[in-house]
Amino acid sequence: MKALIPILAAVALSGCMVGPNYKQPAPLSAPASTLRETAMAGVSPTPLPDKWWRLFDDPNVDRLVEQALVHNTDLRVAAANLQRARAVLSESRAGLLPTGGASAEYQRQRSTDLTGRKADTDFFATGYDASYEVDLFGGVSRSIQAARADEQAAQAQVDAARVSVAAETARAYASACSFAAQVAVARDTVKLQSDTLGLTQRLFDAGRGTLRDVDRASVLVEQANAQLPVLEAERRASLYALAVLTGTPPAEFDAAAASCTRAPEAGAPLPVGDGQALLARRPDVRAAERTLAADIARVGVATADLYPSIRLLGSVSLGASKLGDIGKPQSFGFSFGPLISWNFPLNGAARARVRQAQADATGSLASFDGAVLRALQETEQALARLGGAIQREAALRRAVAASDDAARLSRMRFDYGADSFLQLLDAERDRASNRGALAQATADRADAQITVFKALGGGWETAPPIADKPAQR
């Protein structure tokens, strides 16, 4: 019992942990985290729903995003990283448990005495060795804290990947639809300009026009034709991107997305919540906070290396010169006792590792602060650009309506001889320009809405499980 007293005392002290204890950074005050841009039209301070893409009320968006959240390759990589972090946590927790191993041995030995006579002897042995590291200064506990925080950071990274994949999938679909709409506008413009060219040619043939008028009308037709291949190429490029995002080969792009001709639009004002809910929801902010916690715990791990380590060793064995004697009382043996080791940090390497860990923690704190500010910045910027996109789209809709009326009146006046051909061309050119600008503005508005949702960082809360294999086609 006297021999066990220091051992028991060491076990009792094993709850003592060196190094700093983690304290979560204080959240920003309500005024500092206020979103200024939520006062504009088109948004609402109501909380963000779990699956924001359903606000577009488009079954194709719902289906494609759900497919991407299951089969996207970037998500599978993030899920694998999470599995690895969980395995590392399990390994760290194993440090709190004893380790042991069984052994069996057979030896045959020949010896020679002084007379030169040789003798052979056999020896049979089996045993079990066990050891347990007393976590006297909390190095093992700190490593568990670090591994647990790393696992939580990896989970936040999975959530961040889900946010990005959902947003980029919706963006690729909206882009394909928007380019299809712009292709339709460009084709209508080609038709209108072709009609004007035909009229100009007939007037020239009848002696009422000039060759210059025909050439100018031809220029407008070819300019409209030049837009078509570019817009169509961008539409196909968006479909290929959408296919890869959903875990599908580009050649097998979605047929429903290929037939879409109108960009999705959220009918109701966008729910954006408030700044404090944003910071609590954003996965990158949570990941940065968990990384900070892990790095502070690693300071304790490095500090514990400055102190001695104590291991309790024990073994039981059975050994005899005859196999049949194994198990008899005289074959039994055991050992038990502590092993104290201490790597004296004479060269300063251990203390240097502590300083390295402290520097990592300081950098992680700065990264966390940056993540908080960046989350607010991205959201404010996205909301500001959305407001501008909404206003621009509304103004261009009014401009298209006015230019349509102007072009219709100009053609009527031209037919009656009240307007010149130059005035008709100008009216047609204005109408084509405004219709193309409106199609682009509609695409920009859809993209801005999706960017807002991506900045808000939601949508991952009720995501489906990630597949570990590519989608089967």
QUIJOWO-V207674 format. One record per residue. N is the residue number from 0. RES is the residue in three letters. SS is DSSP state (H for helix, E for strand, L for the rest). NEAR is the number of other ideal C-beta (glycine too) atoms within 12 Angstrom. D_LAST is the distance of its C-alpha to the last C-alpha in Angstrom with 2 decimals. Layout:
# QUIJOWO-V207674
n | res | ss | near | d_last
N | RES | SS | NEAR | D_LAST
N | RES | SS | NEAR | D_LAST
This chain:
# QUIJOWO-V207674
n | res | ss | near | d_last
0 | MET | L | 7 | 70.65
1 | LYS | H | 7 | 72.23
2 | ALA | H | 12 | 69.61
3 | LEU | H | 15 | 66.79
4 | ILE | H | 12 | 68.16
5 | PRO | H | 19 | 66.75
6 | ILE | H | 26 | 63.40
7 | LEU | H | 17 | 63.22
8 | ALA | H | 16 | 64.30
9 | ALA | H | 27 | 61.48
10 | VAL | H | 21 | 58.94
11 | ALA | H | 15 | 60.47
12 | LEU | H | 20 | 60.13
13 | SER | H | 26 | 56.49
14 | GLY | H | 16 | 55.48
15 | CYS | L | 22 | 56.97
16 | MET | L | 28 | 54.42
17 | VAL | L | 25 | 55.43
18 | GLY | L | 31 | 53.79
19 | PRO | L | 26 | 53.09
20 | ASN | L | 17 | 51.55
21 | TYR | L | 27 | 48.69
22 | LYS | L | 12 | 49.45
23 | GLN | L | 18 | 46.73
24 | PRO | L | 23 | 47.65
25 | ALA | L | 14 | 49.32
26 | PRO | L | 19 | 47.16
27 | LEU | L | 24 | 48.18
28 | SER | L | 11 | 50.66
29 | ALA | L | 13 | 49.70
30 | PRO | L | 11 | 51.40
31 | ALA | L | 17 | 49.70
32 | SER | L | 28 | 46.20
33 | THR | L | 22 | 46.78
34 | LEU | L | 36 | 44.29
35 | ARG | H | 21 | 46.59
36 | GLU | H | 30 | 44.06
37 | THR | H | 33 | 43.18
38 | ALA | H | 17 | 46.29
39 | MET | L | 26 | 44.78
40 | ALA | L | 16 | 43.51
41 | GLY | L | 30 | 39.83
42 | VAL | E | 34 | 39.42
43 | SER | E | 23 | 40.56
44 | PRO | L | 22 | 41.74
45 | THR | L | 17 | 39.88
46 | PRO | L | 20 | 37.54
47 | LEU | L | 36 | 33.96
48 | PRO | L | 24 | 31.45
49 | ASP | L | 21 | 28.72
50 | LYS | L | 25 | 25.80
51 | TRP | H | 40 | 27.49
52 | TRP | H | 43 | 24.65
53 | ARG | H | 28 | 25.35
54 | LEU | H | 33 | 28.67
55 | PHE | H | 35 | 27.07
56 | ASP | L | 15 | 26.45
57 | ASP | L | 26 | 23.27
58 | PRO | H | 17 | 20.34
59 | ASN | H | 32 | 17.95
60 | VAL | H | 42 | 19.45
61 | ASP | H | 25 | 19.19
62 | ARG | H | 24 | 15.51
63 | LEU | H | 44 | 14.56
64 | VAL | H | 46 | 17.07
65 | GLU | H | 31 | 16.01
66 | GLN | H | 35 | 12.40
67 | ALA | H | 44 | 14.08
68 | LEU | H | 42 | 16.53
69 | VAL | H | 31 | 14.08
70 | HIS | H | 32 | 11.77
71 | ASN | L | 39 | 14.21
72 | THR | H | 26 | 15.46
73 | ASP | H | 28 | 19.07
74 | LEU | H | 39 | 18.99
75 | ARG | H | 27 | 17.86
76 | VAL | H | 19 | 20.83
77 | ALA | H | 32 | 23.13
78 | ALA | H | 32 | 22.19
79 | ALA | H | 20 | 22.99
80 | ASN | H | 26 | 26.27
81 | LEU | H | 30 | 27.09
82 | GLN | H | 20 | 26.64
83 | ARG | H | 20 | 28.95
84 | ALA | H | 31 | 31.48
85 | ARG | H | 23 | 31.58
86 | ALA | H | 18 | 32.23
87 | VAL | H | 25 | 35.02
88 | LEU | H | 27 | 36.50
89 | SER | H | 18 | 36.59
90 | GLU | H | 20 | 38.31
91 | SER | H | 30 | 40.84
92 | ARG | H | 21 | 41.64
93 | ALA | H | 18 | 42.37
94 | GLY | H | 31 | 45.31
95 | LEU | H | 21 | 47.17
96 | LEU | L | 17 | 47.18
97 | PRO | L | 18 | 49.37
98 | THR | E | 17 | 48.11
99 | GLY | E | 17 | 49.43
100 | GLY | E | 13 | 49.22
101 | ALA | E | 15 | 50.75
102 | SER | E | 17 | 52.60
103 | ALA | E | 17 | 54.44
104 | GLU | E | 17 | 56.99
105 | TYR | E | 18 | 59.30
106 | GLN | E | 15 | 62.08
107 | ARG | E | 13 | 64.72
108 | GLN | E | 13 | 67.55
109 | ARG | E | 12 | 70.65
110 | SER | E | 12 | 73.77
111 | THR | E | 11 | 77.23
112 | ASP | L | 9 | 80.42
113 | LEU | L | 6 | 83.61
114 | THR | L | 7 | 85.01
115 | GLY | L | 8 | 82.04
116 | ARG | L | 10 | 80.76
117 | LYS | E | 11 | 76.96
118 | ALA | E | 14 | 75.07
119 | ASP | E | 13 | 71.40
120 | THR | E | 15 | 69.86
121 | ASP | E | 20 | 66.51
122 | PHE | E | 22 | 64.73
123 | PHE | E | 24 | 61.88
124 | ALA | E | 26 | 60.17
125 | THR | E | 24 | 57.25
126 | GLY | E | 24 | 56.54
127 | TYR | E | 21 | 54.30
128 | ASP | E | 22 | 54.34
129 | ALA | E | 22 | 53.18
130 | SER | E | 25 | 53.33
131 | TYR | E | 28 | 52.76
132 | GLU | E | 32 | 52.84
133 | VAL | E | 36 | 54.91
134 | ASP | L | 34 | 53.22
135 | LEU | L | 32 | 56.64
136 | PHE | L | 30 | 55.72
137 | GLY | L | 34 | 52.23
138 | GLY | H | 36 | 50.24
139 | VAL | H | 33 | 47.73
140 | SER | H | 30 | 47.56
141 | ARG | H | 36 | 47.04
142 | SER | H | 36 | 44.20
143 | ILE | H | 30 | 42.54
144 | GLN | H | 34 | 43.07
145 | ALA | H | 42 | 41.49
146 | ALA | H | 32 | 38.46
147 | ARG | H | 26 | 38.02
148 | ALA | H | 35 | 38.24
149 | ASP | H | 34 | 35.76
150 | GLU | H | 32 | 33.29
151 | GLN | H | 29 | 33.88
152 | ALA | H | 39 | 33.50
153 | ALA | H | 33 | 30.12
154 | GLN | H | 28 | 29.08
155 | ALA | H | 35 | 30.36
156 | GLN | H | 33 | 28.37
157 | VAL | H | 37 | 25.15
158 | ASP | H | 35 | 26.39
159 | ALA | H | 36 | 27.23
160 | ALA | H | 36 | 23.77
161 | ARG | H | 42 | 22.40
162 | VAL | H | 47 | 25.01
163 | SER | H | 33 | 24.12
164 | VAL | H | 43 | 20.34
165 | ALA | H | 47 | 20.96
166 | ALA | H | 39 | 23.61
167 | GLU | H | 34 | 21.86
168 | THR | H | 47 | 18.77
169 | ALA | H | 49 | 21.29
170 | ARG | H | 37 | 23.28
171 | ALA | H | 44 | 20.58
172 | TYR | H | 48 | 19.83
173 | ALA | H | 43 | 23.60
174 | SER | H | 36 | 24.15
175 | ALA | H | 45 | 21.86
176 | CYS | H | 40 | 23.70
177 | SER | H | 38 | 27.02
178 | PHE | H | 41 | 26.74
179 | ALA | H | 32 | 25.81
180 | ALA | H | 32 | 28.96
181 | GLN | H | 37 | 30.99
182 | VAL | H | 32 | 29.88
183 | ALA | H | 26 | 31.14
184 | VAL | H | 35 | 34.38
185 | ALA | H | 33 | 34.82
186 | ARG | H | 26 | 34.45
187 | ASP | H | 25 | 36.98
188 | THR | H | 38 | 39.22
189 | VAL | H | 29 | 39.01
190 | LYS | H | 22 | 40.01
191 | LEU | H | 33 | 42.88
192 | GLN | H | 35 | 44.12
193 | SER | H | 23 | 43.87
194 | ASP | H | 22 | 45.93
195 | THR | H | 37 | 48.45
196 | LEU | H | 32 | 48.58
197 | GLY | H | 18 | 49.24
198 | LEU | H | 26 | 51.99
199 | THR | H | 33 | 53.48
200 | GLN | H | 24 | 53.52
201 | ARG | H | 18 | 55.27
202 | LEU | H | 24 | 57.81
203 | PHE | H | 22 | 58.47
204 | ASP | H | 15 | 58.92
205 | ALA | L | 10 | 61.36
206 | GLY | L | 9 | 63.30
207 | ARG | L | 18 | 62.40
208 | GLY | L | 26 | 60.25
209 | THR | L | 18 | 60.06
210 | LEU | H | 15 | 57.81
211 | ARG | H | 15 | 57.12
212 | ASP | H | 28 | 55.62
213 | VAL | H | 25 | 53.31
214 | ASP | H | 19 | 52.24
215 | ARG | H | 27 | 51.58
216 | ALA | H | 34 | 49.43
217 | SER | H | 23 | 47.51
218 | VAL | H | 20 | 46.88
219 | LEU | H | 35 | 45.29
220 | VAL | H | 31 | 42.98
221 | GLU | H | 18 | 41.82
222 | GLN | H | 23 | 41.40
223 | ALA | H | 36 | 39.10
224 | ASN | H | 22 | 37.18
225 | ALA | H | 17 | 36.78
226 | GLN | H | 31 | 34.77
227 | LEU | H | 27 | 32.04
228 | PRO | H | 17 | 30.21
229 | VAL | H | 18 | 30.28
230 | LEU | H | 32 | 28.90
231 | GLU | H | 23 | 26.15
232 | ALA | H | 17 | 25.17
233 | GLU | H | 27 | 25.11
234 | ARG | H | 36 | 22.91
235 | ARG | H | 25 | 20.24
236 | ALA | H | 20 | 20.78
237 | SER | H | 39 | 20.17
238 | LEU | H | 35 | 16.84
239 | TYR | H | 25 | 15.77
240 | ALA | H | 29 | 17.20
241 | LEU | H | 43 | 15.46
242 | ALA | H | 33 | 11.97
243 | VAL | H | 30 | 13.09
244 | LEU | H | 39 | 14.76
245 | THR | L | 42 | 11.75
246 | GLY | L | 32 | 10.01
247 | THR | L | 30 | 7.90
248 | PRO | L | 19 | 9.29
249 | PRO | H | 19 | 12.25
250 | ALA | H | 12 | 11.72
251 | GLU | H | 20 | 8.83
252 | PHE | L | 29 | 11.31
253 | ASP | L | 36 | 11.73
254 | ALA | H | 16 | 13.70
255 | ALA | H | 22 | 15.94
256 | ALA | H | 41 | 16.95
257 | ALA | H | 24 | 17.74
258 | SER | L | 16 | 20.10
259 | CYS | L | 34 | 21.85
260 | THR | L | 22 | 25.47
261 | ARG | L | 24 | 27.11
262 | ALA | L | 41 | 26.80
263 | PRO | L | 40 | 26.48
264 | GLU | L | 29 | 29.84
265 | ALA | L | 32 | 31.11
266 | GLY | L | 13 | 33.83
267 | ALA | L | 17 | 35.94
268 | PRO | L | 22 | 37.55
269 | LEU | E | 40 | 35.36
270 | PRO | E | 27 | 36.25
271 | VAL | L | 39 | 37.05
272 | GLY | L | 32 | 39.32
273 | ASP | L | 27 | 41.95
274 | GLY | H | 35 | 42.31
275 | GLN | H | 24 | 42.92
276 | ALA | H | 27 | 39.85
277 | LEU | H | 41 | 37.88
278 | LEU | H | 37 | 39.17
279 | ALA | H | 26 | 38.45
280 | ARG | H | 33 | 34.85
281 | ARG | L | 39 | 33.86
282 | PRO | H | 38 | 31.84
283 | ASP | H | 34 | 33.36
284 | VAL | H | 41 | 36.82
285 | ARG | H | 33 | 36.08
286 | ALA | H | 36 | 34.68
287 | ALA | H | 35 | 37.82
288 | GLU | H | 35 | 40.08
289 | ARG | H | 37 | 38.54
290 | THR | H | 34 | 38.79
291 | LEU | H | 37 | 42.43
292 | ALA | H | 35 | 43.03
293 | ALA | H | 38 | 41.57
294 | ASP | H | 36 | 43.75
295 | ILE | H | 36 | 46.85
296 | ALA | H | 40 | 46.25
297 | ARG | H | 36 | 46.01
298 | VAL | H | 38 | 49.49
299 | GLY | H | 36 | 50.69
300 | VAL | H | 39 | 48.99
301 | ALA | H | 35 | 50.80
302 | THR | H | 32 | 54.04
303 | ALA | H | 38 | 53.97
304 | ASP | L | 32 | 54.03
305 | LEU | L | 28 | 57.55
306 | TYR | L | 30 | 58.87
307 | PRO | L | 22 | 59.44
308 | SER | E | 27 | 56.87
309 | ILE | E | 30 | 58.01
310 | ARG | E | 27 | 56.40
311 | LEU | E | 31 | 57.73
312 | LEU | E | 24 | 57.77
313 | GLY | E | 23 | 58.48
314 | SER | E | 24 | 58.35
315 | VAL | E | 21 | 59.58
316 | SER | E | 24 | 60.33
317 | LEU | E | 26 | 61.85
318 | GLY | E | 28 | 63.75
319 | ALA | E | 25 | 66.28
320 | SER | L | 21 | 67.71
321 | LYS | L | 17 | 66.94
322 | LEU | H | 18 | 63.65
323 | GLY | H | 11 | 65.48
324 | ASP | H | 18 | 66.99
325 | ILE | L | 25 | 63.61
326 | GLY | L | 16 | 63.69
327 | LYS | L | 15 | 67.45
328 | PRO | H | 10 | 68.94
329 | GLN | H | 13 | 70.23
330 | SER | H | 23 | 66.75
331 | PHE | E | 19 | 65.34
332 | GLY | E | 19 | 65.04
333 | PHE | E | 17 | 63.41
334 | SER | E | 18 | 63.32
335 | PHE | E | 19 | 62.52
336 | GLY | E | 17 | 63.02
337 | PRO | E | 27 | 61.63
338 | LEU | E | 20 | 60.53
339 | ILE | E | 19 | 61.20
340 | SER | E | 17 | 59.84
341 | TRP | L | 17 | 60.25
342 | ASN | L | 16 | 59.19
343 | PHE | L | 14 | 61.93
344 | PRO | L | 18 | 60.51
345 | LEU | L | 10 | 63.43
346 | ASN | L | 10 | 61.50
347 | GLY | L | 12 | 59.84
348 | ALA | H | 16 | 56.26
349 | ALA | H | 23 | 55.44
350 | ARG | H | 18 | 56.90
351 | ALA | H | 16 | 55.00
352 | ARG | H | 23 | 51.74
353 | VAL | H | 27 | 52.86
354 | ARG | H | 18 | 53.45
355 | GLN | H | 21 | 50.05
356 | ALA | H | 32 | 48.43
357 | GLN | H | 24 | 50.64
358 | ALA | H | 19 | 49.62
359 | ASP | H | 25 | 45.91
360 | ALA | H | 34 | 46.64
361 | THR | H | 19 | 48.59
362 | GLY | H | 19 | 45.76
363 | SER | H | 33 | 43.27
364 | LEU | H | 28 | 45.67
365 | ALA | H | 19 | 45.74
366 | SER | H | 25 | 41.94
367 | PHE | H | 35 | 41.86
368 | ASP | H | 24 | 44.46
369 | GLY | H | 20 | 42.51
370 | ALA | H | 33 | 39.30
371 | VAL | H | 32 | 41.32
372 | LEU | H | 23 | 42.89
373 | ARG | H | 22 | 39.68
374 | ALA | H | 38 | 37.95
375 | LEU | H | 32 | 40.87
376 | GLN | H | 22 | 40.99
377 | GLU | H | 31 | 37.32
378 | THR | H | 41 | 37.60
379 | GLU | H | 30 | 40.89
380 | GLN | H | 22 | 39.66
381 | ALA | H | 34 | 36.51
382 | LEU | H | 38 | 38.67
383 | ALA | H | 26 | 41.28
384 | ARG | H | 26 | 38.84
385 | LEU | H | 37 | 37.30
386 | GLY | H | 29 | 40.82
387 | GLY | H | 22 | 41.53
388 | ALA | H | 31 | 38.33
389 | ILE | H | 31 | 39.16
390 | GLN | H | 21 | 42.72
391 | ARG | H | 23 | 41.76
392 | GLU | H | 31 | 39.34
393 | ALA | H | 20 | 42.08
394 | ALA | H | 19 | 44.67
395 | LEU | H | 28 | 42.59
396 | ARG | H | 22 | 41.95
397 | ARG | H | 18 | 45.72
398 | ALA | H | 23 | 46.15
399 | VAL | H | 28 | 43.78
400 | ALA | H | 18 | 45.69
401 | ALA | H | 20 | 48.97
402 | SER | H | 29 | 47.92
403 | ASP | H | 24 | 46.67
404 | ASP | H | 18 | 50.11
405 | ALA | H | 24 | 51.87
406 | ALA | H | 33 | 50.06
407 | ARG | H | 20 | 50.76
408 | LEU | H | 21 | 54.40
409 | SER | H | 28 | 54.75
410 | ARG | H | 26 | 53.55
411 | MET | H | 17 | 55.97
412 | ARG | H | 18 | 58.79
413 | PHE | H | 28 | 57.95
414 | ASP | H | 17 | 58.09
415 | TYR | L | 11 | 61.54
416 | GLY | L | 13 | 62.67
417 | ALA | L | 14 | 62.97
418 | ASP | L | 22 | 60.37
419 | SER | L | 18 | 60.02
420 | PHE | H | 33 | 56.96
421 | LEU | H | 19 | 56.51
422 | GLN | H | 22 | 56.32
423 | LEU | H | 38 | 53.65
424 | LEU | H | 35 | 51.55
425 | ASP | H | 23 | 51.91
426 | ALA | H | 31 | 50.77
427 | GLU | H | 42 | 47.71
428 | ARG | H | 29 | 46.88
429 | ASP | H | 26 | 47.22
430 | ARG | H | 35 | 44.96
431 | ALA | H | 34 | 42.19
432 | SER | H | 27 | 42.57
433 | ASN | H | 29 | 42.48
434 | ARG | H | 37 | 39.43
435 | GLY | H | 35 | 37.49
436 | ALA | H | 26 | 38.79
437 | LEU | H | 33 | 37.76
438 | ALA | H | 36 | 34.17
439 | GLN | H | 29 | 34.13
440 | ALA | H | 32 | 35.90
441 | THR | H | 37 | 33.37
442 | ALA | H | 39 | 30.60
443 | ASP | H | 29 | 32.84
444 | ARG | H | 35 | 33.51
445 | ALA | H | 40 | 29.86
446 | ASP | H | 34 | 29.34
447 | ALA | H | 39 | 32.52
448 | GLN | H | 43 | 31.49
449 | ILE | H | 42 | 28.28
450 | THR | H | 30 | 30.45
451 | VAL | H | 45 | 32.82
452 | PHE | H | 48 | 30.22
453 | LYS | H | 36 | 29.02
454 | ALA | H | 39 | 32.69
455 | LEU | H | 44 | 33.30
456 | GLY | L | 41 | 30.84
457 | GLY | L | 37 | 29.51
458 | GLY | L | 41 | 26.31
459 | TRP | L | 38 | 25.41
460 | GLU | L | 21 | 27.69
461 | THR | L | 17 | 25.30
462 | ALA | L | 30 | 21.97
463 | PRO | L | 22 | 19.26
464 | PRO | L | 16 | 18.85
465 | ILE | L | 33 | 16.93
466 | ALA | L | 21 | 14.08
467 | ASP | L | 16 | 15.18
468 | LYS | L | 12 | 11.88
469 | PRO | L | 20 | 9.08
470 | ALA | L | 26 | 6.29
471 | GLN | L | 12 | 3.78
472 | ARG | L | 14 | 0.00
